[in-house]
Amino acid sequence: MEGALKRKLVGEQLSSVEFVQDYVQLHFDGRTITAFVWPEIEIKDSVFRFGEIEYRNVLCNLIGIEVEDLFLQDKAFLVLQFKDEKGIITINLSPTNPEIISEIAIFSDELDQTWAIFD
């Protein structure tokens, strides 16, 4: 899964962020990560978490920036690094995460009609 996501998202820009009642969608020009746990955003040495005043602004500031790398860290975190050290988005995929109700995240690709579930 990691290799497929890397091939599809590295080099793509974050084209929009959609906040829905209890989840967020990260759009990459026809590809989407729907996260049912709120990702953390790291900018330089600061980490921003959902509920903090600047969280939405910091996440939206990544719109238009290309993904430079994507990897699974410790098999528990999906990490998206953006070009020019503009930021890092980390999604906690650990099944022991207390925020998890059912799925953790879904990746969908409108371009080739594929999808994957992280649970």
Secondary structure, DSSP 8 states (H G I E B T S, - for coil): -HHHHHHHHTT-B--EEEEETTEEEEE-SSEEEEESS--EEEETTEEE-TTSTTHHHHHHTTTT-BEEEEEEETTTEEEEEEGGG--EEEEE--TT-TT-SS-SEEEEETTTTEEEEE-
